[in-house]
Amino acid sequence: MLVLLPPSEGKATGGTGGVLDVGGLSVEGLRGARERVLAELVELCRGDEGKAMEVLGLGAKLRGEVARNAELRSAPTMPAGELYTGVLYDALGLATLDAAARRRAEEALLVFSGLWGALRVTDMVPAYRCSMGVKLPGLGALGAYWRGPMAEVMPEVAGDRLVLDLRSAAYAAAWKPTGEVARRTVTVRVLQVRVVDGVEKRSVVSHFNKATKGRLVRALLTEGADPRDAGQLADTWRDLGFTVEAPAAGGLDVLVTEV
């Protein structure tokens, strides 16, 4: 199974790893594309601070992110699995997985990124700020920029595995599965179920969505499950205590009442 995740705006700082080695990152076919985004981002952030803040969509409280980006080539690194924080990653809890589940995470998880394209959780990268929604002056919108490079590498990365796509819309724009891979791709909606005046209502709520997706992935990794299609995936989650419906081909709904 291959699990596609969004990154998080929140990131850990510091890091004890050496400086960035773009050539050492996984998914080697993305190296050239990564180098181009990195070069433009660093140049942008070493220039006019106000312009950089505008391009990156940063408010005054995040002014320091511009200086951080300017030093990406010399900053200390950490594993991507430790870098990303936030609701989904808190619920996933990579640091608390046992050794076997951790190995599964290293093989199964792929985190999409506006700067790096996609990363394994073991890839060593510095803290940065550059979402997939950014439009760099030279390269344009990153969602569109990454489509070509990702289309070249992702079929090989996916192989013959089931692809569980948990990306948000901005990151899904960077690669849309096609052909045989598309037929093996499952998306998930998390719906909060409430009863209002005796009538059941279902809605998508961001916090429920992120936390539940983190728990869904953690459960699969802990269980050692390797479903081959949407039906097996749904059955696995049901066996693990989740409420799952299959309203349409290629998609599953997970129903929750509380976080």
Buried (B, 14 or more C-beta within 10 A) or exposed (E): BBBBBBBBEEBEEEBEBEEBEBEEBBBEBBBEBBEBBBEBBBBBBBEEBEEBBEBBEBEEEBEEBBEBBBEBEEBBBBBBBBBBBBBBBBBBBBEEBEEEBBEBBBBBBBBBBBBBBBBBBBBBBBBBBBBBBBBBEEBEBBBEBBBEBBBEBBBEBBEEBBBBBBBBEBBBBBBBBEEEBEEBBBBBBBBBBEEEEEEEEEEEBEEBBBBBBBBBBBBBBBBEBBBEEBEEBBBBBEEBEBEBBBEEEBBBBBBBEEE
